[in-house]
């Protein structure tokens, strides 16, 4: 099941669940400072900020333990959805998916620490590893299911809008994204990851039990935003999206991050906007190609939604016009809104300008900033992040539509 389709279906059933800290049993392996319980999650403008420390497995156990109840409920809803839409037992469905793809091998090869983190989440949440791993790669299960039953999936990822800007006179580089769902489900979290043996620390937006959904930023500073590009060719042995995102956030420079996305094989078509202190770039990634998108020659800013602009490595099983109705109208309308605000090279782009672009409602049917949390509606912006790539770096985050939700500044000090 497609990751965002899963989010959409799970949201209604999870509405109203408390976002308070959970204190589960089974704390073996944690530091003595936890005193037999998991650390408390800090509430921040209606989103939990969960601090993850230590080696990857311990970080995962902390995450899984704090959000144990929410994860269990999300996984059960996912299982119910698999029963209804795939017509088979969830365990059989997961086995079929994992046996006919090689994502586990790819994660072991390129991001082994993150595989340990997922094992830790499974342990902390009390869920078997196979289920927890499949849960991480639901974005990939979407195109896998579509290939088996091309016209069985109704929803599509005509969601998420991103932008990036080089440094300007007196202004730092920026990278920013709206993360959109069809419903707001109250199960979001902001992970604050303190990397063992390193001064590097990271903020990344996610849902309970997932290692990332983006946007995210680290203290290097380095930021990443993503937009689904379902038209691009996928690969059953590539690195899944969530692991690409976190892999980038483990790098310490723009150059290292760009080298990483070129080195790996990509499981799923995405555009990644990557930003560092000196440069920002937009990269359309598919199974066989990574192509940089530049809006116009010499551009020092970029923007993207959900249609392909540069990469010709297409998935010919994807028929947006036939299967998904307004998909192309939606993504093109949002792109046009961003382009109108960002294209002019004489116009300086500040944090406030980025907020305004991501808060826009130019086309009432397909706005960049979304407010309709009803099935079949225009979607809902569950979070907006703006990475200010300066020294010291700042991550501005609003857990809801940016036009009406207060932003909070997150810094990277001790």
The 8 nearest C-alpha neighbors of each residue, nearest first, counted from 0:
[[1, 141, 140, 137, 2, 5, 144, 4],
 [141, 0, 2, 138, 4, 137, 3, 140],
 [1, 3, 138, 137, 5, 4, 0, 6],
 [2, 4, 6, 5, 1, 7, 180, 156],
 [5, 3, 1, 7, 6, 2, 8, 154],
 [4, 6, 2, 8, 3, 7, 9, 1],
 [7, 5, 3, 9, 4, 8, 10, 2],
 [6, 8, 4, 181, 5, 10, 9, 182],
 [9, 7, 5, 6, 10, 4, 11, 80],
 [10, 8, 6, 7, 12, 11, 5, 76],
 [9, 11, 184, 13, 7, 12, 8, 182],
 [12, 10, 14, 13, 9, 184, 8, 182],
 [11, 13, 10, 14, 9, 8, 76, 184],
 [14, 12, 10, 11, 184, 16, 15, 9],
 [15, 13, 184, 11, 16, 12, 10, 185],
 [14, 16, 17, 13, 185, 184, 12, 18],
 [17, 15, 14, 13, 18, 185, 186, 69],
 [18, 16, 19, 15, 185, 20, 186, 14],
 [17, 19, 16, 20, 47, 186, 185, 46],
 [20, 18, 17, 21, 40, 42, 47, 41],
 [19, 21, 40, 39, 65, 22, 18, 66],
 [20, 22, 65, 23, 66, 19, 67, 64],
 [21, 23, 37, 36, 65, 20, 24, 64],
 [24, 22, 64, 21, 25, 67, 65, 36],
 [23, 25, 26, 22, 36, 64, 35, 123],
 [24, 26, 27, 23, 123, 64, 35, 36],
 [27, 25, 35, 24, 29, 36, 28, 37],
 [28, 26, 29, 25, 35, 30, 24, 60],
 [27, 29, 26, 30, 57, 60, 31, 25],
 [30, 28, 27, 26, 31, 57, 33, 35],
 [29, 31, 32, 33, 28, 34, 27, 35],
 [32, 30, 33, 34, 29, 35, 28, 36],
 [31, 33, 30, 34, 29, 35, 38, 36],
 [32, 34, 36, 31, 35, 37, 30, 38],
 [35, 33, 32, 36, 31, 30, 37, 29],
 [34, 36, 33, 26, 37, 31, 27, 29],
 [37, 35, 33, 34, 22, 26, 38, 23],
 [36, 38, 33, 22, 65, 61, 39, 64],
 [39, 37, 33, 40, 36, 65, 61, 50],
 [40, 38, 20, 41, 37, 65, 49, 21],
 [39, 41, 49, 20, 48, 47, 42, 38],
 [40, 42, 48, 47, 39, 43, 49, 20],
 [41, 43, 47, 46, 45, 48, 40, 44],
 [42, 44, 46, 45, 47, 41, 48, 407],
 [45, 43, 46, 42, 398, 405, 407, 397],
 [46, 44, 43, 42, 47, 398, 18, 185],
 [45, 47, 43, 44, 188, 42, 187, 48],
 [46, 48, 42, 188, 41, 40, 189, 43],
 [49, 47, 189, 41, 40, 190, 188, 42],
 [50, 48, 40, 190, 191, 47, 189, 51],
 [49, 51, 191, 192, 190, 48, 52, 40],
 [50, 52, 192, 58, 191, 193, 49, 61],
 [53, 51, 193, 58, 192, 50, 194, 54],
 [52, 54, 195, 57, 58, 55, 194, 51],
 [55, 53, 57, 56, 195, 58, 52, 194],
 [54, 56, 116, 58, 57, 115, 112, 59],
 [57, 55, 119, 116, 115, 59, 58, 54],
 [58, 56, 60, 59, 55, 54, 53, 119],
 [59, 57, 51, 55, 61, 56, 60, 52],
 [58, 60, 119, 120, 116, 62, 56, 57],
 [61, 59, 123, 119, 120, 57, 63, 62],
 [60, 62, 64, 58, 59, 63, 65, 57],
 [63, 61, 59, 60, 65, 64, 120, 66],
 [64, 62, 120, 123, 124, 60, 67, 66],
 [63, 65, 123, 67, 61, 124, 62, 66],
 [64, 66, 21, 62, 63, 67, 61, 22],
 [67, 65, 63, 69, 64, 68, 70, 207],
 [68, 66, 124, 64, 70, 63, 69, 65],
 [67, 69, 71, 70, 66, 72, 21, 124],
 [68, 70, 72, 66, 71, 67, 73, 207],
 [69, 71, 73, 67, 72, 68, 207, 208],
 [72, 70, 68, 74, 69, 73, 75, 67],
 [71, 73, 75, 69, 70, 74, 76, 68],
 [72, 74, 70, 76, 75, 71, 77, 69],
 [75, 73, 77, 71, 76, 72, 70, 78],
 [76, 74, 78, 72, 77, 73, 71, 79],
 [75, 77, 79, 73, 78, 74, 9, 80],
 [76, 78, 74, 80, 75, 79, 73, 81],
 [79, 77, 75, 81, 80, 76, 89, 74],
 [80, 78, 76, 82, 81, 77, 75, 83],
 [79, 81, 77, 83, 78, 82, 84, 76],
 [82, 80, 78, 85, 84, 79, 83, 89],
 [83, 81, 86, 79, 87, 80, 88, 85],
 [84, 82, 80, 81, 86, 85, 79, 87],
 [85, 83, 81, 86, 82, 80, 87, 151],
 [84, 86, 81, 87, 82, 83, 92, 80],
 [87, 85, 82, 83, 84, 81, 88, 92],
 [88, 86, 82, 85, 89, 92, 91, 81],
 [87, 89, 91, 90, 82, 92, 86, 81],
 [90, 88, 92, 78, 91, 81, 93, 82],
 [89, 91, 93, 92, 88, 94, 130, 87],
 [92, 90, 94, 88, 89, 93, 95, 87],
 [91, 93, 89, 95, 90, 94, 88, 96],
 [92, 94, 96, 90, 95, 91, 89, 97],
 [93, 95, 91, 97, 96, 92, 98, 90],
 [96, 94, 92, 98, 93, 97, 91, 99],
 [97, 95, 93, 94, 99, 98, 92, 100],
 [96, 98, 100, 94, 99, 95, 93, 101],
 [99, 97, 95, 96, 100, 94, 101, 93],
 [100, 98, 97, 96, 95, 101, 235, 94],
 [99, 101, 235, 97, 98, 102, 236, 96],
 [102, 100, 236, 104, 103, 235, 105, 99],
 [101, 103, 105, 104, 236, 100, 106, 238],
 [102, 104, 106, 105, 101, 107, 97, 132],
 [103, 105, 107, 102, 101, 106, 108, 236],
 [106, 104, 102, 108, 238, 103, 107, 237],
 [105, 107, 110, 103, 109, 108, 104, 111],
 [108, 106, 111, 104, 105, 109, 110, 103],
 [107, 109, 105, 106, 110, 104, 111, 103],
 [108, 110, 106, 107, 105, 111, 263, 238],
 [109, 111, 106, 113, 112, 107, 108, 246],
 [112, 110, 107, 114, 113, 106, 109, 108],
 [113, 111, 115, 114, 110, 55, 116, 56],
 [112, 114, 116, 115, 111, 110, 117, 55],
 [113, 115, 111, 117, 116, 112, 118, 106],
 [116, 114, 118, 56, 112, 113, 117, 55],
 [115, 117, 59, 56, 55, 113, 119, 114],
 [116, 118, 120, 114, 119, 115, 59, 121],
 [119, 117, 115, 121, 116, 120, 128, 122],
 [118, 120, 59, 60, 56, 116, 122, 117],
 [121, 119, 63, 59, 60, 117, 123, 122],
 [122, 120, 126, 118, 124, 119, 128, 123],
 [123, 121, 119, 125, 120, 124, 60, 118],
 [122, 124, 63, 60, 64, 120, 121, 125],
 [123, 125, 63, 67, 121, 64, 122, 126],
 [124, 126, 122, 123, 121, 127, 67, 63],
 [127, 125, 121, 124, 128, 122, 131, 130],
 [128, 126, 130, 129, 121, 131, 125, 122],
 [127, 129, 131, 130, 121, 118, 132, 126],
 [130, 128, 132, 131, 127, 133, 93, 94],
 [129, 131, 133, 128, 132, 127, 134, 126],
 [132, 130, 134, 128, 129, 133, 121, 127],
 [131, 133, 135, 129, 134, 130, 128, 117],
 [134, 132, 130, 136, 135, 131, 129, 137],
 [133, 135, 131, 132, 136, 137, 130, 209],
 [136, 134, 132, 133, 209, 137, 131, 241],
 [137, 135, 133, 138, 139, 134, 239, 140],
 [136, 138, 2, 140, 139, 1, 134, 0],
 [139, 137, 2, 1, 136, 141, 140, 3],
 [138, 140, 141, 137, 136, 142, 267, 143],
 [141, 139, 137, 143, 0, 138, 142, 1],
 [1, 142, 140, 0, 139, 144, 138, 143],
 [141, 143, 145, 144, 140, 139, 146, 1],
 [144, 142, 140, 146, 141, 145, 139, 147],
 [145, 143, 147, 141, 142, 146, 140, 148],
 [146, 144, 149, 142, 148, 147, 143, 141],
 [147, 145, 149, 143, 144, 148, 142, 316],
 [146, 148, 144, 145, 149, 143, 142, 151],
 [149, 147, 145, 151, 146, 150, 144, 152],
 [150, 148, 145, 146, 151, 147, 152, 316],
 [149, 151, 148, 152, 322, 145, 153, 146],
 [150, 152, 148, 149, 153, 145, 84, 144],
 [153, 151, 150, 154, 145, 149, 155, 148],
 [152, 154, 151, 323, 155, 322, 150, 4],
 [155, 153, 152, 4, 156, 323, 3, 157],
 [156, 154, 157, 323, 153, 326, 4, 152],
 [155, 157, 158, 227, 3, 154, 305, 229],
 [158, 156, 326, 330, 155, 305, 329, 159],
 [157, 159, 156, 179, 160, 305, 304, 180],
 [160, 158, 178, 179, 177, 226, 304, 161],
 [159, 161, 304, 177, 176, 303, 367, 158],
 [162, 160, 176, 303, 175, 302, 177, 304],
 [161, 163, 302, 175, 301, 174, 303, 176],
 [164, 162, 174, 301, 173, 300, 279, 302],
 [163, 165, 300, 173, 172, 299, 279, 301],
 [166, 164, 172, 299, 278, 279, 300, 167],
 [165, 167, 172, 171, 170, 164, 277, 168],
 [168, 166, 170, 169, 165, 171, 347, 172],
 [169, 167, 170, 166, 171, 347, 165, 172],
 [168, 170, 167, 171, 166, 347, 172, 349],
 [171, 169, 167, 168, 166, 172, 349, 348],
 [172, 170, 166, 389, 388, 167, 173, 387],
 [173, 171, 166, 165, 388, 164, 276, 387],
 [174, 172, 164, 387, 163, 386, 388, 171],
 [173, 175, 163, 386, 162, 274, 385, 222],
 [176, 174, 385, 162, 384, 161, 386, 163],
 [177, 175, 161, 384, 160, 383, 224, 214],
 [176, 178, 383, 159, 160, 382, 179, 380],
 [179, 177, 159, 382, 380, 381, 383, 176],
 [178, 180, 380, 159, 379, 158, 381, 177],
 [181, 179, 379, 182, 378, 7, 380, 381],
 [180, 182, 378, 7, 379, 372, 374, 373],
 [183, 181, 372, 180, 10, 7, 379, 184],
 [182, 184, 381, 185, 10, 372, 379, 180],
 [183, 185, 10, 14, 186, 13, 182, 11],
 [184, 186, 187, 183, 14, 16, 15, 18],
 [187, 185, 184, 206, 207, 188, 18, 69],
 [186, 188, 206, 205, 185, 207, 46, 189],
 [189, 187, 47, 205, 46, 206, 48, 204],
 [188, 190, 204, 48, 203, 47, 205, 49],
 [189, 191, 49, 203, 202, 48, 192, 50],
 [192, 190, 50, 202, 201, 49, 51, 189],
 [191, 193, 51, 201, 200, 50, 190, 194],
 [194, 192, 200, 52, 51, 195, 199, 191],
 [195, 193, 197, 200, 199, 192, 196, 52],
 [194, 196, 53, 197, 54, 193, 52, 198],
 [197, 195, 194, 198, 53, 199, 54, 193],
 [198, 196, 199, 195, 194, 193, 200, 249],
 [197, 199, 200, 194, 196, 193, 195, 218],
 [200, 198, 197, 218, 194, 193, 219, 217],
 [201, 199, 193, 192, 217, 218, 194, 198],
 [200, 202, 217, 192, 191, 216, 218, 203],
 [201, 203, 191, 216, 190, 215, 217, 192],
 [204, 202, 215, 190, 189, 213, 214, 211],
 [203, 205, 189, 213, 214, 212, 188, 211],
 [206, 204, 211, 212, 188, 187, 209, 189],
 [207, 205, 187, 209, 188, 186, 208, 212],
 [206, 208, 70, 209, 186, 66, 187, 69],
 [207, 209, 70, 63, 206, 120, 210, 62],
 [210, 208, 211, 206, 207, 135, 205, 212],
 [209, 211, 241, 208, 205, 135, 212, 117],
 [212, 210, 205, 209, 241, 213, 204, 203],
 [211, 213, 205, 204, 241, 214, 206, 210],
 [214, 212, 204, 215, 211, 203, 224, 205],
 [213, 215, 224, 204, 384, 223, 203, 176],
 [214, 216, 203, 213, 223, 202, 222, 204],
 [217, 215, 222, 202, 221, 201, 203, 386],
 [218, 216, 201, 221, 220, 200, 219, 248],
 [217, 219, 220, 200, 199, 411, 201, 392],
 [220, 218, 251, 221, 217, 252, 199, 275],
 [219, 221, 218, 217, 388, 275, 392, 276],
 [220, 222, 275, 217, 219, 274, 216, 252],
 [223, 221, 216, 274, 273, 215, 386, 217],
 [222, 224, 273, 215, 272, 214, 216, 274],
 [223, 225, 214, 272, 271, 176, 213, 161],
 [226, 224, 271, 270, 272, 269, 227, 223],
 [225, 227, 270, 269, 305, 159, 304, 228],
 [226, 228, 269, 305, 229, 268, 156, 270],
 [229, 227, 269, 268, 305, 230, 306, 231],
 [230, 228, 231, 268, 227, 317, 269, 156],
 [229, 231, 228, 314, 313, 317, 232, 307],
 [232, 230, 313, 268, 314, 229, 285, 312],
 [231, 233, 314, 313, 285, 286, 312, 268],
 [234, 232, 267, 286, 266, 268, 285, 231],
 [233, 235, 266, 286, 237, 236, 265, 267],
 [236, 234, 100, 101, 237, 266, 102, 233],
 [237, 235, 101, 234, 102, 100, 105, 266],
 [238, 236, 266, 265, 264, 234, 235, 105],
 [237, 239, 266, 265, 105, 264, 106, 102],
 [240, 238, 266, 242, 241, 136, 237, 243],
 [239, 241, 243, 242, 244, 267, 238, 266],
 [242, 240, 244, 211, 243, 239, 245, 212],
 [241, 243, 245, 244, 240, 239, 246, 238],
 [244, 242, 246, 240, 241, 245, 247, 239],
 [245, 243, 241, 247, 242, 246, 240, 248],
 [244, 246, 248, 242, 247, 243, 241, 249],
 [247, 245, 243, 249, 248, 244, 242, 110],
 [248, 246, 256, 244, 245, 249, 250, 243],
 [247, 249, 245, 250, 246, 217, 244, 216],
 [248, 250, 246, 247, 245, 251, 217, 199],
 [251, 249, 248, 247, 256, 252, 255, 246],
 [250, 252, 219, 249, 255, 221, 253, 220],
 [253, 251, 255, 254, 250, 256, 275, 221],
 [252, 254, 275, 256, 255, 257, 274, 221],
 [253, 255, 257, 252, 256, 258, 251, 275],
 [256, 254, 258, 252, 253, 257, 250, 259],
 [255, 257, 259, 253, 247, 258, 254, 250],
 [256, 258, 254, 260, 259, 255, 253, 261],
 [257, 259, 255, 261, 256, 260, 262, 254],
 [258, 260, 262, 256, 257, 261, 255, 263],
 [259, 261, 257, 262, 258, 263, 256, 243],
 [262, 260, 258, 259, 263, 257, 289, 264],
 [263, 261, 259, 260, 258, 264, 257, 109],
 [264, 262, 260, 261, 265, 259, 238, 109],
 [263, 265, 237, 238, 286, 266, 262, 287],
 [266, 264, 237, 238, 286, 267, 285, 263],
 [265, 267, 237, 234, 238, 239, 233, 235],
 [268, 266, 233, 265, 269, 139, 285, 239],
 [267, 269, 285, 231, 228, 284, 229, 233],
 [270, 268, 227, 228, 284, 226, 283, 267],
 [269, 271, 283, 226, 282, 225, 284, 227],
 [272, 270, 225, 282, 224, 281, 273, 269],
 [271, 273, 281, 224, 280, 223, 225, 282],
 [274, 272, 223, 280, 222, 279, 271, 281],
 [273, 275, 279, 222, 221, 174, 278, 280],
 [274, 276, 221, 253, 278, 277, 220, 279],
 [275, 277, 388, 278, 389, 172, 220, 274],
 [278, 276, 275, 166, 165, 172, 279, 253],
 [279, 277, 275, 165, 274, 276, 280, 253],
 [280, 278, 274, 165, 273, 163, 275, 164],
 [279, 281, 273, 272, 274, 282, 278, 291],
 [280, 282, 272, 292, 291, 271, 273, 301],
 [283, 281, 291, 271, 270, 290, 292, 284],
 [282, 284, 270, 290, 289, 269, 291, 310],
 [283, 285, 289, 269, 268, 288, 270, 282],
 [286, 284, 268, 288, 232, 287, 231, 265],
 [287, 285, 233, 265, 234, 232, 288, 264],
 [288, 286, 285, 312, 289, 264, 232, 265],
 [289, 287, 285, 284, 286, 290, 312, 310],
 [288, 290, 284, 283, 282, 285, 261, 291],
 [291, 289, 283, 282, 310, 288, 309, 292],
 [290, 292, 282, 281, 283, 293, 289, 309],
 [291, 293, 281, 309, 282, 290, 294, 283],
 [294, 292, 295, 291, 298, 301, 296, 281],
 [293, 295, 301, 298, 292, 296, 302, 300],
 [294, 296, 298, 293, 297, 342, 292, 301],
 [297, 295, 298, 293, 294, 299, 292, 300],
 [296, 298, 295, 299, 293, 294, 300, 344],
 [299, 297, 295, 296, 300, 294, 293, 344],
 [300, 298, 165, 164, 297, 301, 344, 279],
 [301, 299, 164, 163, 298, 165, 302, 341],
 [300, 302, 163, 162, 294, 164, 293, 281],
 [303, 301, 162, 161, 163, 337, 338, 300],
 [302, 304, 161, 160, 334, 162, 305, 301],
 [303, 305, 160, 330, 334, 226, 159, 306],
 [306, 304, 228, 330, 227, 226, 157, 307],
 [307, 305, 228, 304, 330, 308, 327, 230],
 [308, 306, 309, 228, 310, 305, 230, 231],
 [307, 309, 310, 306, 292, 283, 311, 303],
 [308, 310, 292, 307, 290, 311, 283, 291],
 [309, 311, 290, 312, 283, 308, 307, 288],
 [312, 310, 313, 309, 231, 307, 288, 308],
 [313, 311, 310, 232, 231, 285, 288, 287],
 [314, 312, 231, 232, 311, 230, 315, 310],
 [315, 313, 232, 231, 316, 230, 317, 233],
 [314, 316, 317, 313, 318, 232, 230, 231],
 [317, 315, 314, 318, 146, 149, 145, 230],
 [318, 316, 315, 314, 230, 319, 229, 149],
 [319, 317, 321, 320, 322, 316, 315, 323],
 [318, 320, 323, 322, 321, 317, 326, 324],
 [319, 321, 324, 318, 322, 323, 327, 326],
 [322, 320, 318, 319, 323, 324, 150, 317],
 [323, 321, 319, 320, 318, 324, 150, 153],
 [322, 324, 319, 326, 320, 321, 325, 155],
 [323, 325, 320, 326, 322, 321, 319, 327],
 [324, 326, 328, 327, 329, 323, 320, 319],
 [325, 327, 329, 157, 328, 324, 323, 330],
 [328, 326, 329, 330, 325, 331, 306, 319],
 [329, 327, 325, 331, 326, 330, 332, 365],
 [328, 330, 326, 365, 327, 332, 331, 325],
 [329, 331, 333, 327, 305, 332, 304, 157],
 [332, 330, 334, 328, 333, 329, 327, 335],
 [333, 331, 335, 329, 334, 330, 328, 365],
 [332, 334, 336, 330, 367, 335, 331, 366],
 [335, 333, 331, 337, 336, 332, 304, 338],
 [334, 336, 338, 332, 333, 337, 331, 339],
 [337, 335, 333, 339, 334, 338, 332, 361],
 [338, 336, 334, 340, 339, 335, 356, 341],
 [337, 339, 335, 341, 342, 340, 336, 334],
 [340, 338, 336, 337, 341, 335, 342, 343],
 [341, 339, 337, 338, 342, 356, 336, 343],
 [340, 342, 338, 343, 339, 337, 300, 348],
 [341, 343, 338, 344, 339, 340, 300, 294],
 [342, 344, 345, 346, 341, 340, 339, 338],
 [345, 343, 346, 342, 298, 299, 347, 341],
 [346, 344, 343, 347, 342, 348, 341, 167],
 [345, 347, 344, 343, 348, 341, 342, 340],
 [348, 346, 349, 345, 167, 344, 170, 352],
 [347, 349, 352, 346, 353, 350, 164, 341],
 [348, 350, 352, 351, 353, 347, 170, 173],
 [351, 349, 353, 352, 354, 348, 385, 387],
 [350, 352, 354, 349, 353, 355, 348, 356],
 [353, 351, 349, 355, 354, 350, 348, 356],
 [352, 354, 350, 356, 351, 355, 357, 349],
 [355, 353, 351, 357, 352, 356, 358, 350],
 [354, 356, 358, 352, 353, 357, 351, 359],
 [357, 355, 353, 359, 358, 354, 337, 352],
 [356, 358, 354, 355, 359, 367, 368, 353],
 [359, 357, 402, 368, 355, 401, 356, 354],
 [358, 360, 356, 367, 357, 368, 361, 355],
 [359, 361, 366, 362, 363, 367, 368, 358],
 [362, 360, 359, 366, 363, 336, 367, 365],
 [361, 363, 366, 365, 364, 360, 332, 333],
 [364, 362, 366, 365, 360, 361, 377, 367],
 [365, 363, 362, 366, 377, 329, 360, 361],
 [364, 366, 329, 362, 363, 332, 377, 333],
 [367, 365, 360, 362, 368, 363, 369, 361],
 [366, 368, 333, 359, 357, 360, 369, 358],
 [369, 367, 358, 366, 359, 400, 357, 360],
 [370, 368, 379, 380, 378, 366, 371, 367],
 [369, 371, 379, 372, 378, 380, 400, 368],
 [370, 372, 378, 379, 373, 376, 377, 369],
 [373, 371, 182, 379, 181, 378, 370, 183],
 [372, 374, 376, 371, 375, 182, 181, 378],
 [375, 373, 376, 181, 372, 182, 378, 7],
 [374, 376, 373, 377, 181, 378, 372, 154],
 [377, 375, 373, 374, 378, 371, 372, 181],
 [376, 378, 371, 365, 369, 364, 375, 379],
 [379, 377, 181, 371, 376, 180, 369, 372],
 [378, 380, 369, 370, 180, 181, 372, 179],
 [379, 381, 179, 400, 369, 399, 382, 178],
 [382, 380, 399, 179, 398, 178, 183, 379],
 [381, 383, 398, 399, 178, 397, 380, 177],
 [384, 382, 177, 397, 396, 176, 401, 178],
 [383, 385, 396, 175, 176, 395, 214, 386],
 [386, 384, 175, 395, 174, 394, 387, 396],
 [385, 387, 394, 174, 173, 388, 175, 393],
 [388, 386, 173, 393, 392, 389, 394, 385],
 [389, 387, 392, 172, 276, 220, 173, 386],
 [388, 390, 392, 391, 171, 387, 276, 172],
 [391, 389, 392, 388, 220, 276, 393, 171],
 [390, 392, 389, 393, 410, 411, 388, 218],
 [393, 391, 389, 390, 388, 387, 220, 218],
 [392, 394, 410, 387, 409, 386, 395, 408],
 [395, 393, 386, 409, 408, 385, 387, 396],
 [396, 394, 408, 385, 407, 384, 406, 409],
 [395, 397, 384, 406, 407, 383, 394, 385],
 [396, 398, 406, 383, 399, 382, 405, 404],
 [399, 397, 382, 381, 46, 383, 396, 404],
 [398, 400, 381, 382, 397, 380, 404, 401],
 [399, 401, 380, 402, 404, 403, 368, 369],
 [402, 400, 404, 358, 403, 399, 383, 397],
 [401, 403, 358, 400, 404, 368, 355, 354],
 [402, 404, 401, 400, 405, 399, 358, 397],
 [405, 403, 401, 399, 400, 397, 402, 406],
 [406, 404, 397, 407, 403, 401, 44, 398],
 [407, 405, 397, 396, 395, 404, 408, 401],
 [406, 408, 396, 395, 397, 409, 405, 44],
 [407, 409, 395, 394, 393, 410, 396, 406],
 [410, 408, 394, 393, 395, 407, 411, 396],
 [411, 409, 393, 412, 394, 408, 392, 391],
 [412, 410, 218, 413, 200, 409, 392, 393],
 [411, 413, 410, 391, 218, 200, 409, 392],
 [412, 411, 410, 198, 200, 193, 199, 218]]
